[in-house]
Amino acid sequence: MKNIVILSVMLMVFLAAYYLPFETISAESVLARSGREALLMLQDYARHHVILCLVPALFIAGAIQCFVSQASVMKYLGPSANKFLAYTVASVSGTILAVCSCTVLPLFAGIWTRGAGLGPATAFLYSGPAINVLAIILTARVLGWEIGTARAIGAIGFSFVIGLLMHLIFRREERAKAEVAQANGGFVLPEGAADRPLWKTASYFAAMVGILVFANWARPATPNFVWEFLFSVKWIITGILLVLLAIMLVSWFSRDELKQWVGSTWFFAKQILPLLFIGVLVSGVLLGRPGQEALIPNRWIEQSVGGNSVWANFFASFAGALMYFATLTEVPILQGLMGSGMGKGPALALLLAGPALSLPSMLVIRSIVGTRKMLVYVSLVVVLSTVAGLIYGAFF
């Protein structure tokens, strides 16, 4: 009964955010404008990211919780795993998933709860939204190949460095986690999972990841035949994958397994969605939507990120970490800011910090790994982005 009430409230909030005409709200004062921006930002999130991005990601997280062997996670991503292999697997994930800083959270929660080491888990958390092949290509086409190349090198390097630093900073906890796992001697799989061939499990996850990727495939800002073609057929591909997924669920999974999958998905939904909605509202009140003003005027940001000073790069990193960027939206935003006088160093700093973090994602990360680990992770992203911006700005 309690779950039904929670689900009903979440659905009502979602439907209100989706359909209510917030644009008609009068906004004569700064506070009224900031409130309207918060509601409109929540509406944009509800319309463009919840159904196609977050819901598939939640189901993938639930599937990881149910059908991925904890022993396998510990083998490849656990505290005692081969470090090179673990960080390579975690970092490569970003080239596959075109997700934003919020959509990656259920996936991060899924591998973390299955026993992934903090280092590989945070490498995955950063790489998911940061190492987006389409976004990097778009950056190079719109903002120039120099900053596009710098973004690619920085994002890949950061995923390794941040993961390793998180592991080293919390190595005592990681060592204790590995000892507990070794003492357990093994892990119990869901009934039926141990008998399912690996190719079936892999196909099941590939179908869900494919749905997440193609349902969110965006039209390229500049002409590109391959991306244009994939965009034109994305719903056909998504439909085929949905049919294949339905066949797999009916043929390969028992009723109890499906109930367990839905239950795990619901667990992540209850944990993540409320914090995300609150975070989006707060971010909207402070910063507004791209191109719109809220409590913090856009001119303050533009005036603060000119040149290549330490302050300009730090401010760009810090502001980018607080702002919410939907996938690919950071490129046109940067194009406008650079046209208003933003330096190239601060632009790269924002590109490296912004897509990987946001105020909503910070709230959720804190609920998953705790306040201390969240603050260290955010600090590493901001500091490394500042340093990268300074170095890049000195040469370009």
C-alpha positions as CSV (number, residue, x, y, z in Angstrom):
1,M,0.0,0.0,0.0
2,K,2.9,2.4,0.9
3,N,4.5,1.8,-2.5
4,I,1.2,2.5,-4.3
5,V,1.0,5.8,-2.5
6,I,4.6,6.7,-3.3
7,L,4.1,5.8,-7.0
8,S,0.9,7.8,-7.2
9,V,2.5,10.9,-5.8
10,M,5.5,10.5,-8.1
11,L,3.1,10.1,-11.1
12,M,1.1,13.2,-10.1
13,V,4.3,15.3,-9.8
14,F,5.5,14.0,-13.2
15,L,2.2,14.7,-14.9
16,A,1.9,18.1,-13.3
17,A,5.5,19.0,-14.4
18,Y,4.8,17.6,-17.9
19,Y,1.4,19.3,-18.7
20,L,0.9,22.4,-16.6
21,P,1.4,25.7,-18.5
22,F,4.2,27.2,-16.4
23,E,5.2,29.6,-19.2
24,T,2.0,31.6,-18.4
25,I,3.2,32.4,-14.9
26,S,3.8,36.1,-14.4
27,A,7.5,36.9,-13.8
28,E,7.8,40.6,-13.0
29,S,10.2,40.2,-10.1
30,V,13.5,38.4,-9.9
31,L,12.1,35.8,-7.4
32,A,9.1,35.2,-9.6
33,R,11.3,34.7,-12.6
34,S,13.5,32.4,-10.7
35,G,10.5,30.3,-9.6
36,R,9.2,30.1,-13.1
37,E,12.6,29.1,-14.4
38,A,12.7,26.3,-11.9
39,L,9.3,25.0,-12.9
40,L,10.1,25.3,-16.6
41,M,13.4,23.5,-16.1
42,L,11.6,20.7,-14.3
43,Q,9.1,20.6,-17.2
44,D,11.9,20.3,-19.7
45,Y,13.4,17.5,-17.8
46,A,10.1,15.7,-17.5
47,R,9.3,16.0,-21.2
48,H,12.7,15.2,-22.6
49,H,14.6,13.0,-20.2
50,V,12.4,11.0,-17.8
51,I,10.6,8.7,-20.2
52,L,13.3,8.1,-22.8
53,C,16.4,8.5,-20.6
54,L,15.8,7.9,-17.0
55,V,13.2,5.1,-17.1
56,P,15.3,2.8,-19.4
57,A,18.3,3.6,-17.2
58,L,16.4,2.6,-14.1
59,F,15.4,-0.7,-15.7
60,I,19.0,-1.4,-16.7
61,A,20.1,-0.6,-13.1
62,G,17.4,-3.0,-11.8
63,A,18.7,-5.7,-14.2
64,I,22.3,-5.2,-13.1
65,Q,21.1,-5.7,-9.5
66,C,19.2,-8.9,-10.3
67,F,21.0,-10.6,-13.2
68,V,24.6,-9.6,-13.1
69,S,26.6,-11.9,-10.9
70,Q,28.2,-10.1,-8.0
71,A,31.1,-12.4,-8.4
72,S,31.6,-11.1,-12.0
73,V,31.4,-7.5,-10.9
74,M,33.9,-8.1,-8.2
75,K,36.2,-9.9,-10.7
76,Y,36.3,-7.1,-13.2
77,L,35.4,-4.0,-11.2
78,G,35.8,-4.9,-7.6
79,P,38.5,-3.6,-5.1
80,S,40.8,-6.6,-5.8
81,A,40.3,-6.6,-9.6
82,N,43.1,-6.0,-12.0
83,K,43.4,-2.2,-12.0
84,F,44.1,-1.7,-15.7
85,L,41.3,-3.9,-16.7
86,A,38.8,-2.4,-14.2
87,Y,39.5,1.2,-15.2
88,T,39.5,0.4,-18.9
89,V,36.1,-1.4,-18.7
90,A,34.7,1.5,-16.6
91,S,36.1,4.2,-19.0
92,V,35.1,2.6,-22.2
93,S,31.5,2.6,-21.1
94,G,31.3,6.3,-21.8
95,T,31.8,5.7,-25.5
96,I,28.7,3.5,-25.6
97,L,26.3,5.4,-23.4
98,A,25.2,8.9,-24.7
99,V,23.8,9.8,-21.3
100,C,23.7,12.9,-19.1
101,S,25.0,13.3,-15.5
102,C,21.6,12.3,-14.1
103,T,20.8,9.4,-16.4
104,V,24.1,7.7,-15.5
105,L,23.2,7.6,-11.8
106,P,20.9,4.5,-11.8
107,L,23.7,2.6,-13.7
108,F,26.3,3.8,-11.2
109,A,24.1,2.8,-8.3
110,G,23.6,-0.6,-9.9
111,I,27.2,-1.5,-10.3
112,W,28.1,0.0,-6.9
113,T,25.5,-2.1,-5.0
114,R,26.8,-5.2,-6.8
115,G,30.2,-4.7,-5.3
116,A,32.2,-2.6,-7.8
117,G,35.3,-0.9,-6.3
118,L,35.0,2.8,-5.6
119,G,37.7,3.6,-8.1
120,P,36.2,1.8,-11.1
121,A,32.6,2.8,-10.1
122,T,33.6,6.5,-10.0
123,A,35.5,6.1,-13.3
124,F,32.3,4.8,-14.8
125,L,30.3,7.6,-13.1
126,Y,32.5,10.3,-14.8
127,S,33.0,8.5,-18.2
128,G,29.3,7.9,-18.8
129,P,28.3,11.5,-19.5
130,A,31.8,12.8,-20.2
131,I,33.2,10.5,-22.9
132,N,30.3,10.8,-25.3
133,V,31.5,10.2,-28.8
134,L,28.8,12.2,-30.5
135,A,29.3,15.2,-28.1
136,I,33.0,15.2,-28.7
137,I,32.6,15.1,-32.4
138,L,30.0,17.9,-32.2
139,T,32.4,19.9,-30.0
140,A,35.1,19.6,-32.6
141,R,32.8,20.6,-35.5
142,V,31.2,23.6,-33.8
143,L,33.9,24.9,-31.4
144,G,37.0,23.8,-33.3
145,W,39.1,20.6,-33.5
146,E,41.6,21.9,-30.9
147,I,39.0,22.1,-28.1
148,G,37.3,18.9,-29.4
149,T,40.6,17.0,-29.2
150,A,41.4,18.5,-25.8
151,R,38.0,17.5,-24.5
152,A,38.4,13.9,-25.7
153,I,41.9,13.5,-24.1
154,G,40.8,15.3,-20.9
155,A,37.7,13.2,-20.4
156,I,39.4,9.9,-21.0
157,G,42.3,10.8,-18.8
158,F,40.0,12.2,-16.1
159,S,38.0,9.0,-15.8
160,F,41.3,7.0,-15.1
161,V,42.8,9.7,-12.8
162,I,39.6,10.4,-10.8
163,G,38.9,6.7,-10.3
164,L,42.5,6.0,-9.1
165,L,42.5,9.0,-6.8
166,M,39.2,8.0,-5.3
167,H,40.6,4.5,-4.7
168,L,43.8,5.8,-3.1
169,I,42.0,8.3,-0.9
170,F,39.5,5.7,0.4
171,R,41.9,2.7,0.1
172,R,41.3,1.5,3.7
173,E,37.6,1.2,3.1
174,E,38.3,-0.5,-0.2
175,R,40.6,-2.9,1.4
176,A,38.0,-3.8,4.1
177,K,35.4,-4.2,1.3
178,A,37.7,-6.6,-0.5
179,E,38.4,-8.6,2.7
180,V,34.7,-8.9,3.4
181,A,34.0,-10.2,-0.2
182,Q,36.8,-12.7,0.1
183,A,35.6,-13.9,3.5
184,N,32.1,-14.5,2.0
185,G,33.7,-17.0,-0.4
186,G,31.0,-16.6,-3.1
187,F,27.8,-15.0,-4.0
188,V,24.3,-16.3,-4.4
189,L,22.7,-15.7,-7.8
190,P,19.0,-15.3,-8.5
191,E,17.3,-18.6,-9.1
192,G,17.7,-19.5,-12.7
193,A,20.4,-16.9,-13.4
194,A,23.2,-19.4,-12.9
195,D,21.8,-21.7,-15.6
196,R,21.3,-18.9,-18.2
197,P,24.0,-18.9,-20.9
198,L,26.2,-15.8,-21.0
199,W,25.1,-14.9,-24.5
200,K,21.5,-14.7,-23.4
201,T,22.3,-12.3,-20.5
202,A,24.6,-10.3,-22.8
203,S,21.8,-10.0,-25.5
204,Y,19.3,-8.9,-22.9
205,F,21.5,-6.1,-21.7
206,A,22.5,-5.2,-25.2
207,A,18.9,-4.7,-26.2
208,M,18.2,-2.5,-23.2
209,V,21.3,-0.4,-23.8
210,G,20.4,-0.2,-27.5
211,I,17.0,1.1,-26.6
212,L,18.5,3.8,-24.3
213,V,21.0,4.9,-26.9
214,F,18.8,5.0,-30.0
215,A,15.7,6.4,-28.3
216,N,17.8,9.4,-27.4
217,W,19.7,9.7,-30.7
218,A,19.7,13.5,-31.5
219,R,19.8,15.2,-34.8
220,P,23.4,16.5,-35.4
221,A,23.8,20.2,-35.4
222,T,26.0,20.1,-38.5
223,P,25.3,17.8,-41.6
224,N,26.7,14.3,-41.2
225,F,25.4,11.5,-43.3
226,V,25.9,8.6,-40.8
227,W,24.3,10.5,-37.9
228,E,21.5,11.8,-40.1
229,F,20.7,8.3,-41.3
230,L,20.7,6.8,-37.8
231,F,18.5,9.7,-36.6
232,S,16.0,9.0,-39.5
233,V,15.7,5.3,-38.5
234,K,16.1,5.6,-34.8
235,W,12.5,4.7,-34.0
236,I,12.6,1.7,-36.3
237,I,15.7,0.4,-34.5
238,T,14.2,1.2,-31.1
239,G,11.0,-0.6,-32.0
240,I,12.8,-3.7,-33.2
241,L,14.9,-3.7,-30.0
242,L,11.7,-3.4,-27.9
243,V,10.2,-6.4,-29.7
244,L,13.3,-8.4,-29.2
245,L,13.5,-7.5,-25.6
246,A,9.8,-8.6,-25.1
247,I,10.6,-12.0,-26.7
248,M,13.6,-12.4,-24.5
249,L,11.6,-11.6,-21.3
250,V,8.9,-14.1,-22.2
251,S,11.2,-16.8,-23.4
252,W,14.2,-16.7,-21.0
253,F,13.0,-15.4,-17.7
254,S,10.7,-16.8,-15.1
255,R,7.8,-14.9,-13.5
256,D,9.7,-14.6,-10.2
257,E,12.8,-13.2,-11.9
258,L,10.7,-10.6,-13.7
259,K,9.0,-9.6,-10.4
260,Q,12.5,-9.3,-8.8
261,W,13.6,-7.1,-11.7
262,V,10.7,-4.8,-11.4
263,G,11.2,-4.7,-7.6
264,S,14.9,-3.7,-8.0
265,T,14.0,-1.0,-10.6
266,W,11.4,0.4,-8.2
267,F,14.0,0.5,-5.4
268,F,16.3,2.7,-7.5
269,A,13.4,4.8,-8.7
270,K,12.3,5.6,-5.1
271,Q,15.9,6.5,-4.2
272,I,16.8,8.6,-7.2
273,L,13.8,10.3,-8.7
274,P,12.7,12.5,-5.8
275,L,16.3,13.8,-5.3
276,L,16.6,14.5,-9.0
277,F,13.4,16.5,-9.1
278,I,14.4,18.6,-6.1
279,G,17.9,19.2,-7.5
280,V,16.5,20.3,-10.9
281,L,14.2,22.8,-9.1
282,V,17.1,24.2,-7.0
283,S,19.3,24.4,-10.1
284,G,16.6,26.2,-12.0
285,V,16.0,28.7,-9.2
286,L,19.7,29.6,-9.1
287,L,20.8,29.4,-12.7
288,G,17.8,29.1,-14.9
289,R,17.6,27.3,-18.2
290,P,20.2,27.9,-20.9
291,G,19.9,31.4,-22.2
292,Q,17.5,32.5,-19.4
293,E,18.3,34.3,-16.2
294,A,17.3,33.4,-12.6
295,L,18.8,34.5,-9.3
296,I,22.3,34.4,-10.7
297,P,22.5,36.7,-13.8
298,N,24.1,35.3,-16.9
299,R,26.3,38.4,-17.3
300,W,28.0,37.5,-14.0
301,I,29.0,34.2,-15.4
302,E,30.1,35.7,-18.7
303,Q,32.1,38.5,-16.9
304,S,33.8,35.9,-14.7
305,V,35.1,33.6,-17.3
306,G,37.0,35.9,-19.7
307,G,40.7,35.4,-20.1
308,N,42.7,32.5,-18.7
309,S,43.2,33.3,-15.0
310,V,43.0,30.7,-12.2
311,W,39.7,32.4,-11.1
312,A,38.2,32.2,-14.6
313,N,38.9,28.5,-15.0
314,F,37.9,27.7,-11.4
315,F,34.6,29.6,-11.8
316,A,33.9,27.9,-15.1
317,S,34.5,24.5,-13.5
318,F,32.5,25.3,-10.4
319,A,29.5,26.9,-12.3
320,G,29.5,24.0,-14.8
321,A,29.5,21.5,-11.9
322,L,26.3,23.1,-10.5
323,M,24.5,23.5,-13.8
324,Y,22.5,20.8,-15.4
325,F,23.4,20.0,-19.1
326,A,21.2,17.7,-21.1
327,T,23.2,15.5,-23.5
328,L,24.8,17.7,-26.3
329,T,23.3,21.0,-25.0
330,E,26.7,22.1,-23.5
331,V,28.0,22.7,-27.1
332,P,25.6,25.5,-28.1
333,I,25.7,27.0,-24.6
334,L,29.5,27.2,-24.9
335,Q,29.2,28.6,-28.4
336,G,27.1,31.5,-27.0
337,L,29.4,32.0,-24.0
338,M,32.6,32.1,-26.1
339,G,30.9,34.5,-28.5
340,S,30.3,36.8,-25.4
341,G,34.0,36.7,-24.5
342,M,34.6,33.5,-22.6
343,G,38.2,32.3,-22.8
344,K,39.1,29.0,-24.4
345,G,40.6,27.7,-21.2
346,P,37.5,28.3,-19.1
347,A,35.5,26.8,-22.0
348,L,37.4,23.5,-21.8
349,A,37.1,23.6,-18.0
350,L,33.3,23.9,-18.2
351,L,33.2,21.1,-20.9
352,L,35.1,18.7,-18.6
353,A,33.1,19.5,-15.4
354,G,29.7,20.5,-16.6
355,P,28.4,17.3,-18.4
356,A,29.8,15.0,-15.7
357,L,28.2,16.8,-12.8
358,S,25.1,18.8,-11.8
359,L,23.5,19.9,-8.5
360,P,20.8,17.2,-8.9
361,S,23.4,14.5,-9.6
362,M,25.4,15.6,-6.5
363,L,22.3,15.0,-4.3
364,V,21.9,11.5,-5.6
365,I,25.6,10.6,-5.5
366,R,25.5,11.6,-1.8
367,S,22.6,9.3,-1.1
368,I,24.5,6.4,-2.8
369,V,28.1,6.7,-1.5
370,G,27.8,9.3,1.4
371,T,28.6,12.9,1.8
372,R,32.4,12.6,2.2
373,K,32.9,10.6,-1.0
374,M,30.6,12.8,-2.9
375,L,32.5,16.0,-1.8
376,V,35.8,14.4,-2.7
377,Y,34.6,13.3,-6.1
378,V,33.1,16.7,-6.9
379,S,36.3,18.4,-5.7
380,L,38.5,16.2,-7.9
381,V,36.4,17.0,-11.0
382,V,36.4,20.7,-10.3
383,V,40.1,20.9,-9.5
384,L,41.3,18.8,-12.4
385,S,39.0,20.7,-14.8
386,T,40.5,24.0,-13.6
387,V,44.0,22.7,-14.1
388,A,43.2,21.4,-17.6
389,G,41.6,24.7,-18.5
390,L,44.7,26.6,-17.4
391,I,47.0,24.4,-19.4
392,Y,44.9,24.5,-22.5
393,G,44.4,28.3,-22.3
394,A,48.1,28.8,-22.0
395,F,48.7,27.2,-25.4
396,F,45.5,28.2,-27.2
